[in-house]
Amino acid sequence: MGSISTTRDEIKTALETITNLRVHDTIPENVNPTDVGVAVVRLGGVPEYDNDFGSGAVFEFVVSILATVVSQRSGQNSIDDLLDPTGAESVKVAVDGGTYTQVDYCRVADADVGDFVEVGGVSYQEARLTVEAVS
């Protein structure tokens, strides 16, 4: 695998194809409550080296999504669209179809919907997606 930061940037670029999703490749100091949704790409888990007979690696990235909640229903609808395996707002479609120069491919392996969280006095619905980067 090449640069971890470049791969993280390329996952961010893939996610930027989703309308109204503000994407960060580092943890932001503040979250803008006017954004429909905010995604943060970060390295997660322990890398697995030498997976393929002494070569290759699998790196795990986590995409944390905070969807602005006007009501619990609107927050859930935003998360549903982002977690859908198909469609223009699908994180899986965006990541799996991205262009990567440092790894062979990236794919969304799984997702988990978390609780409602509060950031700066604003309520958000949270979801976390695991992205595998394979070289």
C-alpha positions, 0 to 999 in steps of 0.5 A: 500500500502506498500512502495512507493519507492519499488513500484517505484523501481519495475516499474523501474525494469519492464521498464528495460526489454525494450531494449535500454531504460535507466531507472531511479527511481529518476530524473537524474542529467544528460541525456546521449545523446547516450542513445536511450531513457531515462525513469524516474519514479516518483510519480505523482498526489495525492494518493487516500486513502480508495478506497475500503470500507475503505481499499486500495489505488491508487497511480499515478506514471508518467513515463517520456520518452525522446527519442533521436532525430536524426531527428524528424522522428526518435524521433517519431518512438522511441516514437511510439514503446514505446507507442504501446500497444503491442510488445517488446518495449511497456511500457504498456506491460512491466509495466502491466506485471511487478512483484509487491510486495507492490501493487496488480497491476500496469497498464498504464492508459494513455499516452501523447506525449509532445513537443520536449525538449532540455536537455544539448543541445540535442533535445529529443521527450518527452512522459508521461505515467500515471501508476496506482498502486492499492492496 
